[in-house]
Amino acid sequence: MSTTTVAVAPLTTADAESLVDAARAAAEAAGVAVAVTVLDAGGHLLAFRRDDRAVLIAGETSTRKAYTALQLDAPTADLVDAVRPGGLFHTLPTALDRPLLFIAGGVPVHRGGRLIGAIGVGGGAPDQDHGFASSAVKELV
């Protein structure tokens, strides 16, 4: 059994800016004004941008979506049912100091099979936000 660990490059500021640009381009093409948040693996803010026309709460929702995707290493779109009554994470949204948000639009970012950060998009319909975030992650090289 090998105990060798392969180093994975962390999410950089340049990566974060690329994610923001890609998500915003996808949203703009759809005619949707959004806010985009990118966090590193430690949950620290690497990039944030809110379109002038986006609703003010979009900034908060994009950040919470990114944080939720990072903490649970899953797209928030996949977690919506888990917080419904009887769901696995039903009480989780109120159990932590920092609030989680179980609305589609948060997507974890992986490199070399390891979690290196997350992106959150807010401002559109949940399915739109998920699509914008997912397409940005797919474009990240």
Buried (B, 14 or more C-beta within 10 A) or exposed (E): EEEEEEEBEBBEEEBBBBBBBBBBBBBEEEEBBBBBBBBBBEEEEBBBBBBEEBBEEBBBBBBBBBBBBBBBEBBBBBBBEBBEEEBEBEEBBEEEEEEBBBBBBBBBBBBEEBBBBBBBBBBBEBEBBBBBBBBBBEBBE
